[in-house]
Amino acid sequence: DAFSHGSYSYVAAGSSAKDYDDLSLPVKGLVYFAGEHTCKEHPDTVGGAMLSGLREAKNILQKFKRQCEVDGLSVLVAAEEE
């Protein structure tokens, strides 16, 4: 990237770990955020980016609660809204 040159996040003065939580909140259950900037346990690391990706994959899959068979293939079906 010509502008960021490999940038990463950091906790600025006056910030807190809650800011990482806020950055990871989904928008209307449709847009999910992952990346080192959303992982307060391992910020500004590749591991934090990977762990947050796994976290959000799990959150998305939780929206698909039941599984069914379609033409012999196991597929996920969206759960009914609660």
Secondary structure, 3 states (H helix, E strand, C coil): CCCCCCCCCCCCCCCCHHHHHHHCCCECCCECCCCHHHCCCCCCCHHHHHHHHHHHHHHHHCCCCEEEEECCEEEEECCCCC
